[in-house]
Amino acid sequence: MATAAKPLKIVFAGTPEIAQVVLAQLVTTEHNIVAVLTKPDSPQGRGQKLTPSLVKQFAQQQQLTVYQPQSLKQDATIIEILKQLQPDIMVVVAYGLILPANVLSIPRLGCINIHVSLLPRFRGAAPINRAILAGDTISGVTLIQMDSGLDTGDILMQQQVLITSHDTAQSLHDKLASLGAKMLLEYLANYAKIQPQPQSQDGVCYAPKIDKSEALINWQEDATIIERKIRGFNPAPGCYSFLEQKLIKFWQAAIGPKTSCEQVGQILQVTREHLIVCCGNSSSLVVQQLQESGKPKQLAANYILGHKTLCGKCFSNTAISN
C-alpha cells in the first residue's frame, strides 16, 4: 500500500501484543519512527522476573529508540524529549498510560489512537473481552483523533469485523490487530483527505479492565453466559472452577441441551469425548477442553481417561471437596 508522499516523523506508543502487530507493519513503510514509548518492564511468571513488553522487544530488534516513562504526567524529561523530536504524529495502541494535554499537543498532526471496538461502544480497557461477553456479533476498529477524554475523540476511520460463535478473545484480537494495522497505513497515506467526525452520543458504553474474579464460573448462570465467558477469558485469565479441591480451567465448551438436575455444577453425563455439566435455567454445558492446575491443557476425552467416576461429582466456586 502506498504511503503519504512525504514520510512522516512518528512517535509510536504501545505495550502489548496488539501494539507489536501494528508496529511491525509500520516499520515496513517509508515513515520515520523517531521514538517508541512503552510501559516499564513488569514482573511476569512464577518467578516474577522483570520482563520487557512485546513492543520493547520488537523495537529493540528493529534498533528503534525506546523510552519507558513511569508516567507522562510527571516526567518532565520525556516531555522535553518529545518536543525536541518534533514529531508529525503520535500513534497510540493500547499504551496503558494516560496522555496529558501537553503531550497531545506536541505532534503537528496530533495523536491518533487505534481502538478495537466500534466506538462509542466499549470505550475503555477491555473492549475485545467485553464484546464476546455481551454476545455481540460485530466488532471492529476505530481510529480516533485523541482528546483528553477516555476514547472520546473524533472518528477518523472505522471498519467492522464479524464475531463468530467460535471466536475467543485471542482469535478476535488477531483479527482486530491485523485490521488495525491495515487501517493505520491507509490513514497515513490519506490523512490530508480524511475529515474527523464527532462520535455519536448514542450507544456509549464502557469496557472496564478484566478482574480475575470475573473468571470464576457461577454455575447458577445460564450455559449461554458461561460459554461466552470461557471464550471471552481465553487466553487470560481463563475461566475456572474447582473439582475436589483442584482448580480446573475451561478453555473450550459448547451449549448443551436443556436438562433438569438438583444441583448446578454437577457432572450429569460423561461420554468418550465430553463432560456435560448442569447450569442454571435448566441449561447444560458440554466441556470440550480443560486444564487441571499444574498440568497442560487437554481435551476432555483425555481428561476423562485419567479420571474415573466423574459422573455425579460437582464443580464448585471454592476449593472445598463436595
C-alpha positions as CSV (number, residue, x, y, z in Angstrom):
1,M,0.0,0.0,0.0
2,A,1.3,3.4,-0.9
3,T,2.3,5.8,1.8
4,A,2.0,9.6,2.0
5,A,4.1,11.5,-0.5
6,K,6.3,12.8,2.3
7,P,7.3,10.4,5.0
8,L,6.1,11.4,8.5
9,K,8.1,11.5,11.7
10,I,6.2,9.2,14.0
11,V,6.3,8.6,17.8
12,F,4.7,5.2,18.5
13,A,3.2,4.4,21.9
14,G,2.1,0.9,22.8
15,T,2.7,-2.1,25.1
16,P,1.0,-5.5,24.5
17,E,0.8,-7.9,21.5
18,I,-1.8,-5.9,19.5
19,A,0.6,-2.9,19.6
20,Q,3.5,-5.0,18.5
21,V,1.5,-6.3,15.5
22,V,0.7,-2.7,14.4
23,L,4.3,-1.6,14.9
24,A,5.6,-4.5,12.8
25,Q,3.5,-3.2,9.9
26,L,4.5,0.4,10.5
27,V,8.2,-0.3,10.2
28,T,7.7,-1.7,6.7
29,T,6.6,1.8,5.5
30,E,8.7,4.8,4.5
31,H,7.7,6.7,7.6
32,N,10.4,7.5,10.2
33,I,9.7,6.1,13.6
34,V,11.7,8.6,15.8
35,A,10.8,7.0,19.2
36,V,8.8,4.2,20.7
37,L,7.1,4.7,24.1
38,T,6.1,1.6,26.1
39,K,5.4,0.8,29.7
40,P,8.2,-0.1,32.1
41,D,9.3,-3.7,32.4
42,S,6.9,-5.7,34.6
43,P,7.2,-8.8,36.7
44,Q,6.0,-11.9,34.8
45,G,5.6,-15.6,35.6
46,R,6.0,-17.6,38.7
47,G,9.5,-16.1,39.3
48,Q,8.2,-12.6,38.8
49,K,11.2,-11.8,36.6
50,L,11.2,-8.3,35.2
51,T,10.2,-8.7,31.5
52,P,10.1,-6.1,28.7
53,S,6.9,-5.6,26.8
54,L,6.4,-7.2,23.4
55,V,6.7,-3.7,21.9
56,K,10.0,-3.1,23.6
57,Q,11.4,-6.4,22.5
58,F,10.4,-5.8,18.8
59,A,11.5,-2.2,18.8
60,Q,15.0,-3.1,20.1
61,Q,15.2,-5.8,17.4
62,Q,14.5,-3.0,14.9
63,Q,17.0,-0.8,16.5
64,L,14.4,1.8,17.4
65,T,14.9,4.2,20.3
66,V,12.7,3.2,23.2
67,Y,11.6,5.2,26.2
68,Q,9.8,3.8,29.3
69,P,8.5,6.6,31.5
70,Q,6.5,5.6,34.6
71,S,4.2,8.5,33.9
72,L,3.8,11.1,31.2
73,K,2.1,13.5,33.6
74,Q,5.1,13.7,36.0
75,D,8.1,13.1,33.7
76,A,9.4,16.5,32.5
77,T,12.3,14.8,30.8
78,I,10.2,12.7,28.4
79,I,8.1,15.8,27.6
80,E,11.2,17.7,26.6
81,I,12.5,14.8,24.5
82,L,9.2,14.6,22.6
83,K,9.2,18.3,21.9
84,Q,12.8,18.1,20.6
85,L,11.8,15.2,18.3
86,Q,9.2,17.4,16.7
87,P,7.1,14.5,15.5
88,D,4.4,14.9,12.9
89,I,2.1,12.4,14.6
90,M,1.9,10.1,17.5
91,V,0.3,6.7,17.0
92,V,-1.1,5.1,20.2
93,V,-2.2,1.5,20.5
94,A,-3.0,0.0,24.0
95,Y,-0.2,2.0,25.6
96,G,-1.5,1.8,29.1
97,L,-0.5,5.3,30.2
98,I,-2.6,8.5,30.1
99,L,-1.5,11.1,27.6
100,P,-1.9,14.6,29.2
101,A,-2.8,17.7,27.3
102,N,0.8,18.9,27.0
103,V,1.7,15.6,25.2
104,L,-1.4,15.6,23.0
105,S,-0.4,19.0,21.6
106,I,3.2,18.1,20.7
107,P,2.7,16.4,17.3
108,R,1.9,18.6,14.4
109,L,-1.0,16.3,13.4
110,G,-1.9,15.4,16.9
111,C,-2.2,11.9,18.4
112,I,-4.3,9.1,16.9
113,N,-5.5,6.0,18.7
114,I,-6.3,2.6,17.3
115,H,-9.2,1.3,19.4
116,V,-10.5,-2.2,19.0
117,S,-14.2,-1.6,19.1
118,L,-16.9,0.3,17.2
119,L,-16.9,3.5,19.2
120,P,-18.8,4.8,21.1
121,R,-19.5,1.2,22.1
122,F,-17.0,-0.2,24.6
123,R,-14.7,2.7,25.4
124,G,-12.1,1.6,27.9
125,A,-9.6,-1.1,28.6
126,A,-11.1,-4.4,27.6
127,P,-13.3,-4.0,24.5
128,I,-12.4,-7.4,23.0
129,N,-13.4,-9.4,26.0
130,R,-16.5,-7.3,26.7
131,A,-17.8,-7.7,23.2
132,I,-17.7,-11.5,23.5
133,L,-19.2,-11.5,27.0
134,A,-22.0,-9.3,25.7
135,G,-22.8,-11.7,22.9
136,D,-22.1,-9.1,20.2
137,T,-21.9,-10.5,16.6
138,I,-20.0,-7.5,15.3
139,S,-16.9,-5.6,16.5
140,G,-14.3,-3.6,14.6
141,V,-11.6,-1.0,14.7
142,T,-11.9,2.8,15.2
143,L,-9.1,5.3,14.5
144,I,-9.7,8.4,16.6
145,Q,-8.1,11.8,17.0
146,M,-7.2,11.7,20.6
147,D,-8.5,14.3,23.1
148,S,-8.4,14.5,26.9
149,G,-11.3,12.1,27.4
150,L,-11.4,8.3,27.6
151,D,-11.7,7.2,23.9
152,T,-14.0,10.2,23.2
153,G,-12.1,11.7,20.3
154,D,-13.4,12.4,16.8
155,I,-13.6,9.3,14.5
156,L,-11.1,9.3,11.6
157,M,-11.8,5.8,10.3
158,Q,-14.0,2.8,11.3
159,Q,-14.3,-0.7,9.9
160,Q,-16.3,-3.8,11.1
161,V,-15.4,-7.4,11.6
162,L,-17.7,-10.3,12.4
163,I,-17.6,-12.1,15.7
164,T,-18.2,-15.8,15.1
165,S,-19.7,-18.2,17.7
166,H,-16.2,-19.8,17.9
167,D,-14.2,-16.6,18.5
168,T,-12.1,-16.4,21.6
169,A,-10.6,-13.2,22.9
170,Q,-7.3,-14.3,21.3
171,S,-8.8,-15.0,17.8
172,L,-10.8,-11.8,17.8
173,H,-7.7,-9.9,19.0
174,D,-5.8,-11.3,16.0
175,K,-8.5,-10.2,13.5
176,L,-8.6,-6.7,15.0
177,A,-4.9,-6.3,15.3
178,S,-4.5,-7.2,11.6
179,L,-7.3,-4.8,10.6
180,G,-6.0,-2.0,12.8
181,A,-2.5,-2.2,11.2
182,K,-4.0,-2.1,7.7
183,M,-6.2,0.9,8.6
184,L,-3.3,2.8,10.1
185,L,-1.3,2.5,6.9
186,E,-4.3,3.6,4.9
187,Y,-4.8,6.6,7.2
188,L,-1.2,7.7,7.0
189,A,-1.4,7.5,3.2
190,N,-4.5,9.6,3.0
191,Y,-4.7,11.7,6.3
192,A,-4.9,15.0,4.5
193,K,-8.2,13.9,2.8
194,I,-9.9,12.5,5.9
195,Q,-12.3,14.6,7.8
196,P,-12.8,13.8,11.5
197,Q,-16.4,13.1,12.6
198,P,-17.6,13.6,16.2
199,Q,-18.6,10.4,18.0
200,S,-22.3,9.8,18.5
201,Q,-23.6,10.2,22.0
202,D,-26.0,7.3,21.4
203,G,-24.8,3.8,22.4
204,V,-22.0,4.9,24.7
205,C,-20.8,2.2,27.0
206,Y,-17.6,1.2,28.7
207,A,-15.4,-1.9,28.8
208,P,-13.7,-1.9,32.2
209,K,-10.5,-3.8,32.8
210,I,-11.0,-7.6,33.4
211,D,-10.7,-8.7,37.0
212,K,-9.7,-12.3,37.7
213,S,-12.6,-12.8,40.0
214,E,-14.9,-12.4,37.0
215,A,-13.5,-15.6,35.5
216,L,-14.7,-17.8,38.4
217,I,-17.6,-19.7,37.0
218,N,-21.0,-19.2,38.6
219,W,-22.9,-22.4,37.7
220,Q,-26.2,-20.7,38.6
221,E,-25.8,-18.7,35.3
222,D,-27.2,-20.0,32.0
223,A,-24.8,-22.1,29.9
224,T,-25.0,-19.4,27.2
225,I,-23.4,-16.9,29.5
226,I,-20.8,-19.4,30.9
227,E,-19.8,-20.4,27.3
228,R,-19.3,-16.8,26.4
229,K,-17.1,-16.3,29.4
230,I,-15.0,-19.3,28.5
231,R,-14.3,-17.7,25.1
232,G,-14.1,-14.1,26.4
233,F,-11.5,-15.0,29.1
234,N,-9.4,-17.2,26.7
235,P,-6.4,-16.9,26.9
236,A,-6.4,-14.7,30.0
237,P,-7.3,-15.0,32.8
238,G,-9.0,-18.3,31.9
239,C,-12.4,-19.4,33.3
240,Y,-12.1,-21.6,36.3
241,S,-13.9,-23.7,38.9
242,F,-13.0,-26.3,41.5
243,L,-13.5,-30.1,41.5
244,E,-12.5,-31.9,44.7
245,Q,-10.2,-29.1,45.8
246,K,-8.4,-28.9,42.4
247,L,-8.6,-25.8,40.3
248,I,-9.8,-26.6,36.8
249,K,-9.7,-24.1,33.9
250,F,-12.0,-24.3,31.0
251,W,-10.8,-23.5,27.5
252,Q,-13.4,-24.8,25.1
253,A,-17.1,-25.7,25.6
254,A,-20.4,-25.7,23.8
255,I,-24.0,-25.2,24.9
256,G,-25.7,-28.4,25.7
257,P,-29.4,-29.5,25.7
258,K,-32.0,-28.4,28.2
259,T,-31.9,-30.6,31.3
260,S,-33.1,-30.9,34.8
261,C,-31.0,-31.6,37.9
262,E,-31.0,-30.8,41.5
263,Q,-27.6,-29.2,41.8
264,V,-25.9,-26.8,39.4
265,G,-22.2,-27.6,38.7
266,Q,-23.0,-31.3,38.7
267,I,-21.5,-33.5,36.0
268,L,-24.6,-35.0,34.5
269,Q,-23.0,-37.2,31.9
270,V,-19.6,-38.4,30.8
271,T,-19.1,-39.5,27.2
272,R,-16.0,-40.6,25.5
273,E,-15.3,-37.0,24.5
274,H,-17.1,-34.6,26.8
275,L,-18.3,-33.8,30.2
276,I,-21.8,-32.4,30.4
277,V,-22.4,-30.1,33.4
278,C,-25.7,-28.8,34.8
279,C,-26.0,-25.0,34.7
280,G,-28.7,-22.5,35.7
281,N,-32.0,-22.1,33.9
282,S,-32.2,-25.9,33.2
283,S,-29.3,-25.5,30.7
284,S,-26.1,-27.6,30.3
285,L,-22.5,-27.0,29.2
286,V,-20.6,-29.5,27.1
287,V,-16.9,-29.2,28.2
288,Q,-14.5,-29.9,25.4
289,Q,-11.1,-28.7,26.6
290,L,-9.9,-28.1,30.1
291,Q,-6.8,-27.9,32.3
292,E,-6.1,-29.2,35.8
293,S,-3.9,-27.0,37.9
294,G,-0.2,-27.7,37.4
295,K,-0.9,-29.7,34.2
296,P,-1.1,-28.8,30.5
297,K,-4.3,-28.1,28.6
298,Q,-6.0,-31.3,27.3
299,L,-9.1,-32.4,25.5
300,A,-11.9,-33.5,27.8
301,A,-11.6,-37.0,26.2
302,N,-8.0,-37.3,27.6
303,Y,-9.0,-35.9,31.0
304,I,-11.8,-38.5,31.2
305,L,-9.4,-41.4,30.6
306,G,-7.4,-40.4,33.7
307,H,-10.3,-39.7,36.0
308,K,-12.8,-42.4,36.8
309,T,-16.3,-42.0,38.4
310,L,-16.7,-38.4,37.4
311,C,-20.4,-38.6,36.8
312,G,-22.3,-37.1,39.7
313,K,-19.5,-35.0,41.0
314,C,-19.9,-31.3,41.3
315,F,-17.8,-28.3,40.4
316,S,-17.9,-25.5,42.9
317,N,-16.7,-22.0,43.4
318,T,-14.4,-22.8,46.3
319,A,-11.6,-25.3,46.8
320,I,-13.7,-27.5,49.1
321,S,-14.5,-31.1,48.4
322,N,-18.1,-31.9,47.7
